[in-house]
Amino acid sequence: MPAGVELTRYHGLGGLPHFNPDVDARGLPAPVAELRALVARAAAIVISSPEYAHGIPGSLKNALDWLVSGVELPGKPVALFDASPTSTYAHAALVEILTTMSARVIAAATVTLPLGAKKLDADRMIADPSIAESLRIGLAELVAAV
């Protein structure tokens, strides 16, 4: 991360209940309230998503659906980090969804990494000079957009 920038990872996708606008109108379940609070506190958002069957995983779409009626995401800068140059459908879907939700997708902060079947963990990605440099550039562009 650039100096002075803190990254908070969200690991709760699997714990979110299925989106239901009727539940949203009655009061938020605790995991949804936590997600919205994290998004509200964030100056920007980074989304890295795999592509499955030419789309984004249902769990990610579910999380985004829970944010639709909130005030947390509109106007917020978002960077998309793609793990494969072939994940064009998921990337396009995310751009469409996030733009519809009034987030600011920062094209200059988009990072596409040729990870493919390398199965690198975070430490090995950072140790790879070309991957680390791509991530640095994307993050710097996102910070500049904030």
C-alpha positions as CSV (number, residue, x, y, z in Angstrom):
1,M,0.0,0.0,0.0
2,P,1.2,3.6,-0.5
3,A,2.5,5.3,2.5
4,G,-0.3,6.5,4.8
5,V,-2.9,4.2,3.3
6,E,-4.5,1.4,5.2
7,L,-6.1,-1.6,3.5
8,T,-9.0,-3.4,5.2
9,R,-9.9,-6.8,3.7
10,Y,-13.5,-7.9,3.8
11,H,-14.0,-11.6,4.4
12,G,-17.7,-11.7,5.0
13,L,-19.2,-12.5,1.6
14,G,-20.2,-16.0,2.6
15,G,-21.9,-14.8,5.8
16,L,-24.2,-12.3,4.1
17,P,-27.9,-13.4,3.9
18,H,-29.4,-13.6,0.5
19,F,-30.5,-10.1,-0.6
20,N,-34.2,-9.4,0.1
21,P,-35.4,-5.8,-0.4
22,D,-38.2,-6.5,2.1
23,V,-35.6,-7.3,4.8
24,D,-33.6,-4.2,3.8
25,A,-36.7,-2.1,4.4
26,R,-37.4,-3.6,7.9
27,G,-33.8,-3.3,9.2
28,L,-30.5,-4.6,8.3
29,P,-29.1,-8.0,9.4
30,A,-25.9,-7.5,11.4
31,P,-23.6,-8.8,8.6
32,V,-25.1,-6.3,6.2
33,A,-24.8,-3.5,8.6
34,E,-21.1,-4.4,9.1
35,L,-20.6,-4.4,5.3
36,R,-22.3,-1.0,4.9
37,A,-20.3,0.5,7.8
38,L,-17.0,-0.7,6.2
39,V,-17.9,0.8,2.9
40,A,-19.0,4.0,4.5
41,R,-15.6,4.4,6.3
42,A,-13.6,3.5,3.2
43,A,-12.2,6.4,1.1
44,A,-12.1,3.9,-1.9
45,I,-12.8,0.3,-2.7
46,V,-10.7,-2.4,-4.4
47,I,-12.6,-5.3,-5.9
48,S,-10.8,-8.4,-7.1
49,S,-13.1,-11.0,-8.5
50,P,-12.7,-14.3,-10.4
51,E,-14.8,-14.9,-13.4
52,Y,-17.2,-17.9,-13.4
53,A,-19.3,-18.8,-16.4
54,H,-18.7,-15.3,-17.9
55,G,-19.9,-13.5,-14.8
56,I,-19.1,-12.5,-11.3
57,P,-19.7,-14.9,-8.4
58,G,-23.2,-14.8,-6.9
59,S,-21.7,-14.0,-3.4
60,L,-20.2,-10.8,-4.8
61,K,-23.4,-9.8,-6.6
62,N,-25.3,-10.5,-3.4
63,A,-23.0,-8.1,-1.5
64,L,-23.4,-5.4,-4.1
65,D,-27.2,-5.9,-4.0
66,W,-27.2,-5.2,-0.3
67,L,-25.4,-1.9,-1.1
68,V,-27.9,-0.7,-3.8
69,S,-30.3,1.1,-1.5
70,G,-27.6,2.5,0.8
71,V,-25.8,5.8,0.6
72,E,-22.3,4.3,1.2
73,L,-21.2,3.5,-2.3
74,P,-22.4,6.3,-4.6
75,G,-19.5,8.5,-5.7
76,K,-16.9,6.3,-4.1
77,P,-13.8,5.5,-6.2
78,V,-13.5,1.8,-7.1
79,A,-10.5,0.0,-8.6
80,L,-10.9,-3.4,-10.2
81,F,-8.1,-5.9,-10.0
82,D,-8.5,-8.7,-12.5
83,A,-6.5,-11.9,-11.9
84,S,-6.5,-12.9,-15.6
85,P,-6.5,-11.1,-18.9
86,T,-9.3,-13.4,-20.0
87,S,-11.8,-12.3,-17.3
88,T,-13.3,-9.7,-19.6
89,Y,-16.9,-10.7,-18.9
90,A,-16.7,-10.3,-15.2
91,H,-14.8,-7.1,-15.5
92,A,-17.5,-5.7,-17.9
93,A,-20.2,-6.9,-15.6
94,L,-18.6,-5.2,-12.6
95,V,-18.2,-1.9,-14.5
96,E,-21.8,-2.0,-15.5
97,I,-23.1,-2.9,-12.0
98,L,-20.9,-0.4,-10.2
99,T,-21.7,2.4,-12.7
100,T,-25.4,1.7,-12.3
101,M,-24.9,2.0,-8.5
102,S,-23.2,5.4,-9.0
103,A,-19.8,4.3,-7.9
104,R,-16.8,5.9,-9.7
105,V,-14.9,3.1,-11.4
106,I,-11.4,4.4,-11.9
107,A,-10.2,3.0,-15.3
108,A,-6.6,4.1,-14.6
109,A,-6.6,2.0,-11.4
110,T,-7.7,-1.2,-13.2
111,V,-5.0,-3.8,-12.8
112,T,-5.0,-7.0,-14.9
113,L,-2.6,-9.6,-13.8
114,P,-1.7,-12.8,-15.8
115,L,-1.9,-15.0,-12.7
116,G,-3.8,-17.8,-14.4
117,A,-2.8,-21.1,-12.9
118,K,0.1,-19.7,-10.9
119,K,-1.8,-19.9,-7.7
120,L,0.3,-17.3,-6.0
121,D,-0.4,-16.2,-2.4
122,A,-0.1,-12.6,-1.4
123,D,3.5,-12.9,-0.4
124,R,4.6,-14.5,-3.7
125,M,2.7,-11.9,-5.7
126,I,4.5,-9.1,-3.8
127,A,7.8,-10.8,-4.4
128,D,7.2,-10.9,-8.1
129,P,8.6,-7.5,-9.3
130,S,6.2,-7.1,-12.3
131,I,3.1,-8.1,-10.3
132,A,4.1,-5.9,-7.4
133,E,4.7,-2.9,-9.7
134,S,1.3,-3.4,-11.4
135,L,-0.4,-3.4,-8.0
136,R,1.5,-0.3,-6.9
137,I,0.5,1.6,-10.0
138,G,-3.1,0.6,-9.6
139,L,-3.2,1.6,-6.0
140,A,-1.4,4.9,-6.7
141,E,-4.1,5.7,-9.3
142,L,-6.8,4.9,-6.9
143,V,-5.3,7.0,-4.2
144,A,-4.9,9.9,-6.7
145,A,-8.7,9.6,-7.5
146,V,-9.6,9.9,-3.8
